[in-house]
């Protein structure tokens, strides 16, 4: 277990890493006994610094929900991070890769809540009932700590990822909003193009067989802390493709079929 000073020092190190665009060593390299609760405490302390800067919470991301992502990270449990207002980018935005540490893109569906949602036994049907609309989205992930430490070859653990706000750096949402009952969410798919070439494809069923299941999971995770989802919050339900490295000069275009297209350019 980390004490409060160690938690704050870890959060400060990640905060400085993001500001300086300079990755740090994985936290578990210095704190091998870090627990999941420690990791989430570091995440929250990092978010609190952002809020002190004038940012605000707009929702959550759920990560590592699909076999594709769990295999990529070599873990077997989901995680969550906190979305902030500063992380929201418009469709067709141009982002500088130099503003992020090792940026990558993931393909997701986002749920925007119209009602509060709380409890350990939230069902898919309850998620659908509480959802205002679903919108296609891309998540921009980054790594404020090295995925593999260049000096030691040490690979960061899931606790490092969680402490690093589940690797979240931003999100880009589509222009069209959809009633979650009007579409078959499991069969909602996407084709991710990089400079006009197909790079990834997937179905939202890759997220635990239904993208709403990730939201059920995060409600269960929050419930023991007396926290729930609130109206207006946006929740990224988890990627159903592997992460794709973003490089300067690239254009990424994700075709969600009837749900529209989400695009992002990198300079």
N, C-alpha and C positions, 0 to 999 in steps of 0.2 A: 504493500500500500504506500502511496505517496502522501506526504503531509501537504498542508495548504501552501506552504512556501514553495515546495517542489512543483506543485500543480501550476501555480502562478508563473514560476520561472519557465516551465515548459510552454505554457500558453504565450508568454512574452517572446520566447525564442521563435515560435511559429509566426507570430505577428510580425516580428522584425524580418524574418525570412521572406514573407510575402511582400513587405514594403521594399526590401532591398532586391527582390527577385534573385535571391541567393539561397539555394537549398541547404538544409542543415542535416546532420547525422540523425538517423532514426532514434526516437526517444528511448525505445526499449534497449538500445545499445548501452545507454547509460543507466537505464532503469529496468533491468531484466525482470523484476518482480511486479512491473506495472500490471494492474488488473483492468478489466473492462470498465468498472466503475471509475477508476482513475482516468482512463482514456476519455470517457464522456465528461468528466469534471474538467479536464484540460480543454476539451472542445468548448464547453460552456464558458470557461474563463476567457478563451480567445474571442468568442462571440461577444462577451460583455465588453471587451476592449473596443470592438467594432461599434457597438451600440454607443459607447462613451464618445466615439468619434462623430456621432450623429446618424449612424445607420439604424435600420429597424428590421425586425423579423417579418418576413412575408410568407413563410411556410417552411416546408421540410423536404428533404430528399431521402429516399430509401434506396439503399445500395446493396449490391451483392445478393440480389434476389433470384437471379437466373443461374443455371448451370454454367452458361458461358462466362459470366462474371465471376462466379465462385471458382471456376477452373483457372481463370486468369490470375486470381489473387491467392489461389491455393487455400481457400477457407470454405467453411460449410454453413456459416450463419450470416443473415443479413446485418446491415448496420444502418444508421441514419445520421444525417447532418442537418444543419440549420440554414435555410435560405434567407438572404438579406436583400434589401431593396437595391443595393449597389450591384448585386449580382445579376440583375435582370437586364437582358439585352434584347433589342427589337429584332424581329425577323429581317434578314438581309443586312445585318450589321457587319461592319468590318472591324475586326479585333486584331491587335498587335500581339504576336506570339511572345514578344519580349516583355509583355506585361504579366506573364504567367510563368510559373515553374513547371516545365514539362507538360504543356497543355495537350489534352486529348478530348475527343468528342464521343458521347454515347447517345443512343437512340431510345426515346422513352415516350410514354403517355403521361400527361399531367392531369390531375384532378383538382378542380377548384371547388371548395366547399361552400355550401349555402346554409348548412346547419352545423351545430356542434356535434362532435363525435367523440365518445369516451367509453372506455371499458375494456376489460380483459377478454370479452367474448364477442367482440364486434364481428358481424358476418358480412359477406360480400353484399348481400341484399341491403343491409344497413348502410354500407359505404355508398352504394348506388343511390339510395334514398336521400343521403346527406349531401350528395354532389350536385352542384349547380350545373357544371358542364365539364367536359373532357376536351383537352386540346393537345395536339401533337407538340413535342418539344425535343430539343437537343440539350443535353447537359454538358457543360464544359467542366472537365475535371483537371486538377493540377496536383502536384506533389510538393508541398513546402519542405518535406524531408525526403531524402534520397530514397528511391525505390530499392536501389542497391547501392550501399555505401562504397564510393570509389576507392577508399583506402583499405577497407577490410573485406569487401565483398559481401558484407552482411546484408541480408534482405529484410526489409521492414515487415513487421508483423501486422495483424489486423488491428492491434491496439494503437499502432502508429497511425494507421489510416483513420481510425475513429477520432483520435486526438486531433488529427489534421482536418477536422470537420468533414469526415468521410470523403476527403479529397475534392470537395465541391469548390468550384471557383466561379460558376455562373450558369445561367440557363437562358435559352432562346426559345420562345414559344411561337406557335403558328398563328395565323390570322383568323382561322375559322374555329368556332366553338360548337360542340356537339353534345346533345342530350345523351347521357350514357346508356339510356334504354333504347335509343334509336339505332345503335350500332352494335355489332357483335364484337365486344372488346377483345375477346380471346383471339379472334381471327383478324384483328386489325394488324396490318403489317407495314413494313417500310423497306425501302431500298436506299441505302446511303451511297451517294456518288462523291468521289473525290476527283475534281477536275474532269468531270464527265464520264469517269470510269466507275463501274460498280465495285465498291469496296466491301460492303456488308449488306446482308439482308436478314430479316427476322420477323417473327410473329410475337405479338404481345403475350400470347400463351406461354412463351418462354419464361415469363415472370411467374413462377410457381403455379402455372396452369391458368392463371387469371391475374391481370395487373392489379385488381382491387385487393388481392391477398396481401400484398406488401403493406397496404394501408391498414388492414386488419392487424398485421404484425406490429406496426408501429404504435397503434392504439393500445395493444396489449403491453408493449414495452413502456409506454407513457403512464398507463393506468396506475402502476404501483407508486408513481410519484405524484398522483393526483392531477395529471396533465392530460388534456385532450386536444383535438383539432378544433379550430374555430372558424366561423364563417368568414369567407374572403381569403383564407389561406390557400396557397397552391402547394400541392404535394406531387413531387416527381416519384412515380411508382416503381422505378427501377429499369435498368437498361436491358433490352432483349437482344443486344448485339455486343460483341467485344468492343473495348475502347479503341478508337482510331487516332493515331498520333496526328496532331495539327502542326503543319509547317508553313512558314512564311511563303506567301504567293499562292496558296491553295484556295480553292473554293469548294466548300462542302455543301451539297444539296441533298436533302432527304425527302424522298417522295413517299408520302403516306397514302397514296391512292385517293379515295374519296375524301379523306381528311385534309388534303392539301399538301403543301410543300413548305419545309423550313430550311432556310439557307443561312450560311455564315461564311464570310470571307476572312482570310488571315493575311496580314501584312507583316 
